[in-house]
Amino acid sequence: MNRRKHNQHQVKPFNFLSTCHVRPFGHPYGSSPDRFQLIAPYETDSRRWLRNEWIDRYSGNTYRIRTTGDHGTRRTARVKTYGDVIEEYEFHPESKCADASGQPSGKQTVGLLQRRHVRIDSISAIGKESNNLEEVEAGLVHDEQNVYTEYTDRRRDHWSREVVPALRQLPLNVWERESGGKSRRILIDARLGRRRPHPRNQELLIAIARRVGLL
């Protein structure tokens, strides 16, 4: 994008830019809602926004924007206005709160909300990339998998916390019969948590544990 442009017109680190949010069904025909974000050179005069060319930062294609109608066209996107954002706020679901009966609140919930009760199911270590989750919620990043890294602790994963204790609840001869004669050494090591079987064998043992009601 900087090719053949004077220095003052080039994109540089920490430059400001403008962006807009596409309303539901407002994406141009043929574009992917999950990978579409319009940006443009920073402009404070809102009268120019509808006349400017906007760039999809994923594909590099340029589009115009519109604030009327219910959908986009092949070369234009129907974007949200301030009025659209305010109108959506009335039906914005509050995921951190519960309704009067203790159920998660939704778009149609009315009345006084209360705090939701939290039950810890597992503990996961997440890298500092989670600092960008606010951008995900704001619609600037469309795939949250791109902004955080989960570091798996093998001592606390599903196999160690739930499967291994389940393996110990049945006699070894039952596991041998149900698994079709798998090696006793594989089963013994798995039951003691000394070694993990091959992924295919893990899936087999998990399926057996579920079939007999241990998981």
Secondary structure in CASP SS format (residue, H / E / C, confidence):
PFRMAT SS
TARGET T0000
AUTHOR 0000-0000-0000
METHOD secondary structure of the structure
MODEL  1
M C 1.00
N C 1.00
R C 1.00
R C 1.00
K C 1.00
H C 1.00
N H 1.00
Q H 1.00
H H 1.00
Q C 1.00
V C 1.00
K C 1.00
P C 1.00
F C 1.00
N C 1.00
F C 1.00
L E 1.00
S E 1.00
T E 1.00
C E 1.00
H C 1.00
V E 1.00
R C 1.00
P C 1.00
F C 1.00
G C 1.00
H C 1.00
P C 1.00
Y C 1.00
G C 1.00
S C 1.00
S C 1.00
P H 1.00
D H 1.00
R H 1.00
F C 1.00
Q C 1.00
L E 1.00
I E 1.00
A E 1.00
P E 1.00
Y C 1.00
E C 1.00
T C 1.00
D C 1.00
S H 1.00
R H 1.00
R H 1.00
W C 1.00
L C 1.00
R C 1.00
N C 1.00
E C 1.00
W E 1.00
I E 1.00
D E 1.00
R C 1.00
Y C 1.00
S C 1.00
G C 1.00
N C 1.00
T E 1.00
Y E 1.00
R E 1.00
I E 1.00
R E 1.00
T C 1.00
T C 1.00
G C 1.00
D C 1.00
H C 1.00
G C 1.00
T C 1.00
R C 1.00
R C 1.00
T E 1.00
A E 1.00
R E 1.00
V E 1.00
K C 1.00
T C 1.00
Y H 1.00
G H 1.00
D H 1.00
V H 1.00
I H 1.00
E H 1.00
E H 1.00
Y H 1.00
E C 1.00
F C 1.00
H C 1.00
P C 1.00
E C 1.00
S C 1.00
K C 1.00
C E 1.00
A E 1.00
D C 1.00
A C 1.00
S C 1.00
G C 1.00
Q C 1.00
P E 1.00
S C 1.00
G C 1.00
K C 1.00
Q C 1.00
T C 1.00
V C 1.00
G C 1.00
L C 1.00
L C 1.00
Q E 1.00
R E 1.00
R C 1.00
H C 1.00
V C 1.00
R C 1.00
I C 1.00
D C 1.00
S C 1.00
I C 1.00
S C 1.00
A E 1.00
I E 1.00
G C 1.00
K H 1.00
E H 1.00
S H 1.00
N H 1.00
N H 1.00
L H 1.00
E H 1.00
E H 1.00
V H 1.00
E H 1.00
A C 1.00
G C 1.00
L C 1.00
V C 1.00
H C 1.00
D C 1.00
E H 1.00
Q H 1.00
N H 1.00
V C 1.00
Y C 1.00
T C 1.00
E E 1.00
Y E 1.00
T C 1.00
D C 1.00
R C 1.00
R C 1.00
R C 1.00
D C 1.00
H H 1.00
W H 1.00
S H 1.00
R H 1.00
E H 1.00
V H 1.00
V H 1.00
P H 1.00
A H 1.00
L H 1.00
R C 1.00
Q C 1.00
L C 1.00
P C 1.00
L H 1.00
N H 1.00
V H 1.00
W H 1.00
E H 1.00
R H 1.00
E H 1.00
S C 1.00
G C 1.00
G C 1.00
K C 1.00
S C 1.00
R H 1.00
R H 1.00
I H 1.00
L H 1.00
I H 1.00
D H 1.00
A H 1.00
R H 1.00
L H 1.00
G C 1.00
R C 1.00
R C 1.00
R C 1.00
P C 1.00
H C 1.00
P H 1.00
R H 1.00
N H 1.00
Q H 1.00
E H 1.00
L H 1.00
L H 1.00
I H 1.00
A H 1.00
I H 1.00
A H 1.00
R H 1.00
R H 1.00
V C 1.00
G C 1.00
L C 1.00
L C 1.00
END
